[in-house]
Amino acid sequence: GGGRDLIFPHHENEIAQSEARTGKVFANYWMHNGFLNIKGEKMSKSLGNFFTTRDILKLYDAEAIRMFFLSKHYRSPIDFSEDLIKEALRAVENFYATLKRFGYSDFNSDFDDTYFDEHYRKLFEEAMDDDFNTAKAIAVLFDLNKTIKLDSTPEERRKKLIITLVNLGKVLGFFKDIESKLTA
């Protein structure tokens, strides 16, 4: 995999060279990502609009950055902006606010990583099976979060939904340090 600008000639050459040498299929799947743009231009060192992951982690929470990137399909270009990172941070904070409000820390030890609401699990898996559509998977998490907050959601169902939110979120790399974030 790599950037979509590498499909031709770089990746086609890699395939030709490797298969000619080994006589075997080089790869069954190729993933080509869209560009990260800064103010509408492709991020690049030569344009001087470049920053490293280390640089950006000094400014923003890792989960907010993850939310920013995963909220778009990997093949789509992404235009970086401080406003979009702040929006992603608010989304992550919204998840934590829900978990805190409904007492995730009080009951989470009663459940393990295999405890899921099957409806939301199925929707999440369908999204991920659809060309690794993380944007659609995150939409499932938002819908799940909204359902948790409904006054009409029975308490036992709410617990199951909360555990499902955390377990599905962990698939995408969220909630790694959940206990410290809920006690902060």
Summary of the structure (lengths in Angstrom):
residues: 184
radius of gyration: 19.9
end to end distance: 39.0
largest distance: 63.6
contacts: 470
relative contact order: 0.11
helix: 61%
strand: 7%
